[in-house]
Amino acid sequence: MKDNLSKSKITIGLPSYNGENTIERAIHSLVNQTYSNFELIISDDDSLDSTSEICKKYQLTDNRIKFIENKNRKGWINNFIYLLDQAQTEYFMWAAQDDYWDPKFIEKNIQVLESNPKFVGSISKIKLVGNNLKSYYSNDSQIEFIRKYIGTYEEKVQDILEFNWIANLYSVFRTEQIKKSIIRKKFASWDFALLLNLVKFGDLNVLDDILMFKDTGGVTSEKSVIKLLKTQKLGWFKTYFPYVPITIWCLKNLGLKNFIKNNIYFRNQNFHSGKKIIRELFMNLKK
């Protein structure tokens, strides 16, 4: 490789767990980016399949790749935080093991950030692929809904809460700002809280080009809300009352005016999540 890792401009953090079906495609699309001045750090969360072997194979052939095996499961939130902590570069992005990218994804998004100081992150439009589209939406749309978040902080907060989707988490970010925004407590909707923190520092851009592809085959088939929350190792209270922690966090961090203005979001989320969990507990008791 011509690039010196000490001069890498972007760190790519790829958290992995049981990703043997898709992770090779993900790594292949990242190492073939036209913007080659990067380091790729893969943190595997004690996979039970051949994910580790696939990653080790790539590490041996490309000195921009660093592979880390966690023998004790961190859970996805801690793994995301861990990868960000490793970054010493100007830019950072998280990469999901189910996704893959057009060769110009990193190049075009860094161009946006370098020419527009008001943006703290940039991503492209996303195309959904695979045979599980209806697990995402009720229609057959293949373009994932994604928005720019621009304007005043109050406008961005309202847009994030109303839109209720966090694909922007996989943007190319300015490392300094995303590190300032990171939250080191685990709770459901941690990713929403992170974006709400981040837009204090600037806007989030979306390119008109489709340069990112998300495999819908990676959508969890787990129908139990409780079991899904338990995989995050949140503790019993955050598992059975999942939207209470983010409601409290928003009350403390968004400011009273923003919280009151968007209070219907918090009421709806707490009501609907509570209803799902009560229904599931009742069904389990019947069984």
C-alpha positions as CSV (number, residue, x, y, z in Angstrom):
1,M,0.0,0.0,0.0
2,K,1.3,3.5,-0.9
3,D,-0.5,5.1,2.0
4,N,1.2,5.4,5.3
5,L,-1.2,4.4,8.1
6,S,0.2,7.2,10.3
7,K,-1.2,9.6,7.8
8,S,-4.6,8.0,7.3
9,K,-7.3,10.5,7.0
10,I,-10.3,8.3,7.9
11,T,-10.9,5.4,10.2
12,I,-13.6,2.9,9.3
13,G,-15.0,1.1,12.3
14,L,-16.7,-2.2,11.4
15,P,-18.4,-4.0,14.3
16,S,-19.0,-7.7,13.5
17,Y,-21.0,-10.6,14.9
18,N,-21.9,-13.8,13.1
19,G,-21.5,-12.1,9.7
20,E,-20.0,-14.9,7.6
21,N,-22.7,-14.5,4.9
22,T,-22.0,-10.8,4.2
23,I,-18.8,-9.5,5.8
24,E,-16.5,-10.5,3.0
25,R,-18.5,-8.5,0.5
26,A,-18.5,-5.5,3.0
27,I,-14.7,-5.6,3.4
28,H,-14.1,-6.1,-0.3
29,S,-16.1,-3.0,-1.1
30,L,-14.2,-0.9,1.5
31,V,-10.7,-1.9,0.5
32,N,-11.6,-1.1,-3.1
33,Q,-12.6,2.5,-2.4
34,T,-11.1,5.2,-4.7
35,Y,-10.2,7.1,-1.5
36,S,-7.6,4.7,-0.3
37,N,-6.0,6.7,2.6
38,F,-7.8,5.0,5.4
39,E,-7.5,2.4,8.2
40,L,-10.2,-0.3,8.7
41,I,-10.6,-1.6,12.2
42,I,-12.9,-4.6,12.6
43,S,-14.0,-5.5,16.1
44,D,-15.6,-8.9,16.3
45,D,-17.9,-9.5,19.2
46,D,-17.1,-13.2,19.9
47,S,-18.7,-14.6,16.7
48,L,-19.8,-18.3,16.6
49,D,-19.3,-18.7,12.9
50,S,-16.4,-18.2,10.4
51,T,-16.4,-14.4,10.6
52,S,-13.0,-14.3,12.4
53,E,-11.3,-16.5,9.8
54,I,-12.6,-14.3,7.0
55,C,-11.4,-11.1,8.7
56,K,-8.0,-12.6,9.5
57,K,-7.6,-13.6,5.8
58,Y,-8.1,-9.9,4.7
59,Q,-5.8,-8.6,7.5
60,L,-2.9,-10.7,6.1
61,T,-3.3,-9.2,2.6
62,D,-3.9,-5.5,3.4
63,N,-1.9,-3.6,6.0
64,R,-4.7,-1.0,6.3
65,I,-6.8,-3.6,8.2
66,K,-6.7,-4.2,11.9
67,F,-8.7,-7.1,13.3
68,I,-9.6,-7.3,17.0
69,E,-11.3,-10.3,18.6
70,N,-13.4,-9.8,21.7
71,K,-13.7,-13.0,23.7
72,N,-16.3,-11.5,26.0
73,R,-19.3,-10.0,24.2
74,K,-19.5,-6.3,24.4
75,G,-23.0,-5.9,22.8
76,W,-23.5,-3.6,19.8
77,I,-23.5,-0.3,21.6
78,N,-20.2,-0.9,23.5
79,N,-18.7,-2.2,20.3
80,F,-19.6,1.0,18.4
81,I,-18.1,3.1,21.2
82,Y,-15.0,1.0,21.3
83,L,-14.4,1.4,17.6
84,L,-14.8,5.2,17.8
85,D,-12.3,5.4,20.7
86,Q,-9.7,3.8,18.4
87,A,-9.9,6.6,15.8
88,Q,-7.1,9.1,15.7
89,T,-7.9,10.4,12.2
90,E,-9.7,13.5,10.9
91,Y,-12.8,11.5,9.7
92,F,-14.6,8.4,11.0
93,M,-17.4,6.2,9.8
94,W,-19.1,3.1,11.1
95,A,-19.7,0.3,8.6
96,A,-22.3,-2.4,9.0
97,Q,-21.4,-6.0,8.1
98,D,-24.5,-6.3,6.0
99,D,-23.8,-3.2,3.9
100,Y,-21.6,-2.5,0.9
101,W,-20.5,0.6,-0.9
102,D,-19.9,2.1,-4.3
103,P,-16.1,2.7,-4.8
104,K,-16.6,6.5,-4.6
105,F,-18.6,6.5,-1.3
106,I,-15.8,7.7,0.9
107,E,-14.3,10.0,-1.7
108,K,-17.5,11.9,-2.4
109,N,-18.5,12.3,1.2
110,I,-15.1,13.6,2.3
111,Q,-15.2,16.1,-0.6
112,V,-18.5,17.4,0.9
113,L,-17.0,17.7,4.4
114,E,-13.9,19.4,3.2
115,S,-15.8,22.0,1.2
116,N,-18.6,22.6,3.6
117,P,-17.5,23.3,7.2
118,K,-21.2,23.5,8.4
119,F,-21.6,19.8,7.8
120,V,-20.5,17.4,10.6
121,G,-21.5,14.3,8.6
122,S,-22.3,13.2,5.1
123,I,-23.9,10.1,3.6
124,S,-25.4,9.1,0.3
125,K,-28.8,7.8,-0.6
126,I,-29.1,4.1,0.2
127,K,-30.5,1.3,-1.9
128,L,-32.0,-1.7,-0.3
129,V,-31.1,-5.1,-1.7
130,G,-31.9,-8.7,-0.9
131,N,-35.2,-10.6,-0.5
132,N,-36.5,-9.1,2.7
133,L,-37.6,-5.6,1.7
134,K,-40.9,-5.8,3.4
135,S,-39.2,-6.3,6.8
136,Y,-38.2,-2.6,6.4
137,Y,-41.3,-1.1,4.8
138,S,-44.9,-2.1,3.9
139,N,-44.2,-1.3,0.2
140,D,-41.5,-2.5,-2.2
141,S,-39.5,0.7,-2.3
142,Q,-35.8,0.0,-2.8
143,I,-34.6,3.4,-1.7
144,E,-34.2,3.7,2.0
145,F,-35.8,6.8,3.5
146,I,-33.1,9.2,4.6
147,R,-33.1,12.9,5.3
148,K,-30.7,15.8,5.5
149,Y,-30.8,17.5,8.9
150,I,-30.2,21.2,8.4
151,G,-31.4,24.4,10.0
152,T,-31.6,25.5,13.6
153,Y,-31.0,23.0,16.4
154,E,-34.7,23.1,17.3
155,E,-35.6,22.2,13.6
156,K,-33.1,19.4,13.5
157,V,-34.3,17.9,16.8
158,Q,-37.9,17.9,15.6
159,D,-37.0,16.3,12.2
160,I,-35.0,13.5,13.9
161,L,-37.8,12.7,16.3
162,E,-40.6,12.9,13.7
163,F,-38.6,10.9,11.1
164,N,-37.7,8.2,13.6
165,W,-35.0,6.6,11.5
166,I,-31.3,6.6,12.0
167,A,-29.6,5.6,8.7
168,N,-27.4,8.7,9.1
169,L,-25.5,6.8,11.8
170,Y,-23.5,5.4,8.9
171,S,-22.3,8.8,7.6
172,V,-18.7,9.9,7.2
173,F,-18.3,12.1,10.3
174,R,-15.8,14.6,11.5
175,T,-14.1,12.6,14.3
176,E,-13.8,15.5,16.7
177,Q,-17.5,16.2,16.6
178,I,-18.7,12.6,16.8
179,K,-16.4,12.0,19.8
180,K,-17.9,15.0,21.5
181,S,-21.3,13.6,20.9
182,I,-20.8,10.0,22.0
183,I,-22.9,8.8,24.9
184,R,-21.3,6.2,27.2
185,K,-24.5,4.9,28.8
186,K,-26.5,2.1,27.1
187,F,-30.2,2.4,26.5
188,A,-32.7,1.6,23.8
189,S,-32.6,4.3,21.0
190,W,-29.0,5.2,22.0
191,D,-28.4,5.9,18.3
192,F,-31.2,8.5,18.2
193,A,-29.7,10.2,21.2
194,L,-26.3,10.3,19.5
195,L,-27.6,12.0,16.5
196,L,-29.5,14.5,18.7
197,N,-26.2,15.3,20.3
198,L,-24.3,15.5,17.1
199,V,-26.5,18.1,15.3
200,K,-25.6,20.6,18.1
201,F,-22.3,20.9,16.2
202,G,-23.6,21.2,12.7
203,D,-25.7,19.8,9.9
204,L,-25.9,16.3,8.3
205,N,-25.8,16.0,4.5
206,V,-27.2,13.4,2.1
207,L,-25.7,13.1,-1.4
208,D,-28.2,12.6,-4.2
209,D,-26.2,9.7,-5.6
210,I,-26.9,6.1,-4.5
211,L,-23.5,5.0,-3.2
212,M,-24.5,2.7,-0.4
213,F,-26.4,-0.6,-0.4
214,K,-28.1,-2.3,2.6
215,D,-28.8,-6.0,2.5
216,T,-32.3,-6.6,4.0
217,G,-31.3,-10.2,4.6
218,G,-29.6,-8.9,7.7
219,V,-32.9,-7.7,9.3
220,T,-33.4,-9.6,12.5
221,S,-36.0,-12.3,12.4
222,E,-36.5,-12.1,16.2
223,K,-40.1,-11.2,16.9
224,S,-39.8,-10.9,20.7
225,V,-39.2,-7.3,21.7
226,I,-37.9,-8.5,25.1
227,K,-35.4,-11.0,23.7
228,L,-34.2,-8.4,21.3
229,L,-33.6,-5.9,24.1
230,K,-31.9,-8.5,26.2
231,T,-29.2,-9.0,23.5
232,Q,-28.1,-5.4,24.2
233,K,-27.4,-6.3,27.9
234,L,-29.3,-3.3,29.2
235,G,-30.4,-4.6,32.6
236,W,-34.0,-5.4,33.6
237,F,-35.3,-1.9,33.9
238,K,-34.1,-0.7,30.5
239,T,-35.4,-3.9,29.0
240,Y,-38.9,-3.8,30.3
241,F,-39.2,0.0,30.2
242,P,-37.1,0.7,27.1
243,Y,-38.2,4.3,26.3
244,V,-38.0,5.7,29.8
245,P,-34.2,6.1,29.7
246,I,-34.2,8.0,26.4
247,T,-37.1,10.1,27.6
248,I,-35.2,11.1,30.7
249,W,-32.0,11.7,28.6
250,C,-33.9,14.0,26.2
251,L,-35.4,15.9,29.1
252,K,-31.9,16.6,30.5
253,N,-30.1,17.2,27.2
254,L,-32.5,18.8,24.7
255,G,-33.6,21.6,26.8
256,L,-37.1,22.0,28.3
257,K,-38.5,23.9,25.3
258,N,-37.5,21.2,22.8
259,F,-38.7,18.5,25.1
260,I,-42.2,20.0,25.6
261,K,-42.4,20.8,21.9
262,N,-41.9,17.2,21.0
263,N,-43.5,15.6,24.0
264,I,-46.0,13.7,21.8
265,Y,-43.1,11.6,20.4
266,F,-42.1,10.5,23.9
267,R,-45.7,9.8,25.0
268,N,-46.3,7.7,21.9
269,Q,-43.0,5.7,22.2
270,N,-43.5,4.9,25.8
271,F,-47.2,3.9,25.3
272,H,-46.6,1.7,22.3
273,S,-43.4,0.0,23.6
274,G,-45.2,-0.6,27.0
275,K,-48.2,-2.1,25.2
276,K,-46.0,-4.5,23.2
277,I,-44.1,-5.7,26.2
278,I,-47.3,-6.1,28.3
279,R,-48.8,-8.1,25.5
280,E,-45.7,-10.3,25.2
281,L,-45.6,-10.9,28.9
282,F,-49.2,-11.8,28.9
283,M,-48.7,-14.3,26.0
284,N,-45.8,-15.9,27.9
285,L,-47.9,-16.3,31.0
286,K,-50.6,-18.0,28.9
287,K,-48.1,-20.4,27.5
